[in-house]
């Protein structure tokens, strides 16, 4: 490509794009680590997007009606940091750029949500950003339907690379976007033909245009270095009735010795080559130096959105007060004042009625009272609506002719659902929850981890949470999945024992501002164990004494979810034998861990033998069994030691030895000094 | 649809297909659980496939050159069980069919590999079967190139439903199949327009034909109930130079009151409606009764392949003895006799040279000596070849013009790679290993779990296994992933400390017949800690004394992988202070758990304080810290308590407190009685 001719044809554009290229090149070289080629290759498209289309205001980075810009190809983080710096985001100083990838800097290797303003989502694990974006675009549609076009009317722009498009989750995302005609979603594909291992053709020869068309998208193919073509494509995309993919034919590491090679994908650190590249671009200033005129023109771009933002504020202020309050409350992730009283009333009613219900059905009952008072909830399921019990009567179904519908039929797309829910949460104004079978935590994992890392309160409703699902067998029976979610930092794993604990878990999940929740719910019916009404949210304590020993306390049974009623039955057996037994329900370990030592000690005092009962593997339980004043030789575990099997649930619990009698026998053995190690302790 | 006209047009076909339909309907009704509609809807296609195309022999179900049939829509398991029963697989008795989904039966809710002959892979988690199938088809190509068309020449047939096609992993699989022109892969799509939540259009409107064409497939659209069209499509598919998708337009639960509804997807248990359905099909016998003539014609289909199998055996016997032996050895998952000596010689050389190497580089060195003597290995990476160090010089690259190549550029498809590797392992004759960053365990999880469940020895090479990867930051830094894999039943998690342990881990992973392995390898360089050569494979013991205390043993440091050298440095610090310290390297917990109590006690005696060092979260360590003769108040953990950060690796280890000095200080504190709980113990 004749770079001189390019520069001559569009000198202003060229120098602005060069500023991105140069900052990226310098920052990566200084860090001796990172990805130079992508920011260099996509600088033209990003420049035109920010200059002529993106509606944003660096002085109000969280303005709710801004356009969203998502760098799905997160390894090209310097593209984003350069844009934020050049357009005048206050926190993105030149010092931060110079400290790219260093301890304490906000300029992490991949864009981390919450580190710097203007980062809309954490990207890096490929395919996540484009899938988040679908959630952003859905959130915009839903909010527009709820609040009107005057206050919600913005676009979601994505830059995605070949890696994003090869990840399977992108297929889930783009077919979902096509299905819902998300016309305000625009994906710019950095079509540079290069991956780490070499040319894309080494591993993939997909006709991406045909693929997107098959998913219901409009596709525009352009020269990704031509500002006129980029501008025209974006203009057309914004008028589309379908989501738009703009295939930008680009050269990775444009103008560098590593142009069009996989070497160009990584860190370009050869000083001589970097100098030559800058010369080829016509960039003459020193490292990290942006000529004043160029900086001013970028600042002007950054200042462009102020008027629009102020006009929006005026329009917003003209909304009825109630609408404004709800809007602001939802964006602030505050729950409505009514929530607490609503949950209490529900609990009282359930304690009195003491229904026998699967906790998935309990969950539906809870949602039936919560959803009407929290218009920001958006429910859904990955094609298991009737099984996950996620749909309540008032939600309405999100569709092309019902944009205000708050229930999403996500289809068989657990991963795409989780990622899009994250997008909705990040967009703001909505509280998404979505269901699948707990075993399919596996499919949703990459996005579940990112919710935890980003500190956003997405709610994952995981039903059929043990062998209790029965005949579907080991492929569908979670065994290690409680451990997996508990192992993940910043994740609440709720495993409620009955309808009351389910209500309390939901209250906590929906009150969380910075921690995602996993709700582990049963397929099978469970008795109400909380028959005595308490206004206090006991799950908030993480673990508590559900029923204390009668007489001398000789044993403590610890259990979660469906095994709490087993523990209660074991307690009855033991009490009949004169063995005083306490039952501790432990619906949320993470919250119990946050309690102080004195409280934990009151719940789990030293002395009695301890038996934990949970229809999952043992990993993690040792803290509560041996630790916290327990002793290995005075403790036992009743649970799973391997994958499950296909049979009716009651047969499985019996055959696999997860019964009240087994728990009682374990207590008797321990009291008699007959401790035995687990086969897999 | 006029069922009578259908029956009249092809009476023989119709009655055979009816046998499948009736058995499925009866078995699901008897179990009161399962999926009736899919077997009913796909009975025609399956009948034609088995009658006229599938090359198989029920009397030799593992005949290596059989065609493979994969029921990707695993919930329709009764389709498969009916076919196996009708064609005469000995273990699939009518009794088993009657015990569908019951305890102890081989007829699990979803087809479980290893439960019954003729089940080629475990399916149920949607999208897995079709992705396994790509691995099967690649394995066939590779083996054909190695052994010749006379002994390897078979097709892989798949039945996939809408759910399989909506799962993102299917996109990874089909684009891979298209890229490699896997012409002997044929997918029959059960295009019935129904999912659990309702019509497919509720959540998806993808043009599947366009999608497959964009991925490089040939697509044939047919009436899925017309045996002539089915036969013609299969005939054409077999001659194709591309993979073929046959879109079979079908009616779920054909002829039943629930036909074409989502109710028809599930268990059809209404006796009256079931009777009416049978009447509509023209099926007049009682439950589980197949008229003798129909059974005979099915048995004839089952007998069809015997001659071909015998002819194959004759051709196989004419292979040179060496080839035959290698072929049989690889199918039996036996390692070559040379392996042990090769690994020993390598270990000796490395102990002497004591290189400082990242274990990912150690792994490459090991593979450089193993791959040449194990022609059954197939390596690969999800677009991180240079980072995962999975490619050795002799493998050659698998491609359309080099079918014998043993290295696969999987592209950015971690999930598809893992599932296809499972397919290769299931196909037989190959030992696949593939790499990605350990953090992307998340993407590969669904297939990794299935490897464990199926008991197949797939090897997952997970490099960049901690914050030691440095600047890429928290999105790329595994923290909980060791715990995740350790939580999974039947999985070896190897975290070697140096080149020697890496060699020992590889020897074990490649010797395993029934357990998949995760190799957790560093990005950063590590010193050799096993400088004294031992012929014995110490990793086989799971944990062992790497260096014992000098003087009185006051402390035991336990560590894995990159933290073993930290433990050794801490030991030096402590010895200088007169504190006798043992270092226990624990490269594979699962293998240590298998050791007897006496051995475990020798390695981890009671008494000394214990400190575990691992750059991951604590979960799981409590067993070794408090359990196994340890005490909570005499133990400590040096590791991660949250997600990582973006900075150079050495800065991260220091800032996050994972250092030799921190470990030494923890020992001093514990010896002084100054125990403190972890923030997240």
Interface residues (C-beta under 8 A of the other chain):
Chain A: X31 X33 X34 X74 X101 X102 X103 X104 X105 X108 X109 X110 X112 X122 X123 X124 X125 X126 X127 X162 X163 X166 X167 X168 X169 X170 X171 X172 X175 X176 X178 X179 X195 X196 X197 X198 X200 X202 X203 X204 X205 X206 X207 X208 X209 X210 X211 X213 X214 X215 X216 X381 X383 X384 X385 X386 X387 X409 X410 X411 X412 X413 X415 X416 X439 X440 X442 X443 X445 X446 X449 X450 X452 X453 X470 X471 X472 X473 X474 X475 X476 X479 X480 X483 X484 X486 X487 X488 X489 X490 X593 X597 X617 X619 X620 X622 X623 X626 X627 X628 X632 X641 X642 X643 X645 X646 X647 X648 X651 X652 X655 X677 X680 X681
Chain B: X31 X33 X34 X74 X101 X102 X103 X104 X105 X108 X109 X110 X112 X122 X123 X124 X125 X126 X127 X162 X163 X166 X167 X168 X169 X170 X171 X172 X175 X176 X178 X179 X195 X196 X197 X198 X202 X203 X204 X205 X206 X207 X208 X209 X210 X211 X213 X214 X215 X216 X381 X383 X384 X385 X386 X387 X409 X410 X411 X412 X413 X415 X416 X439 X440 X442 X443 X445 X446 X449 X450 X452 X453 X470 X471 X472 X473 X474 X475 X476 X479 X480 X483 X484 X486 X487 X488 X489 X490 X593 X597 X617 X619 X620 X622 X623 X626 X627 X628 X632 X641 X642 X643 X645 X646 X647 X648 X651 X652 X655 X677 X680 X681
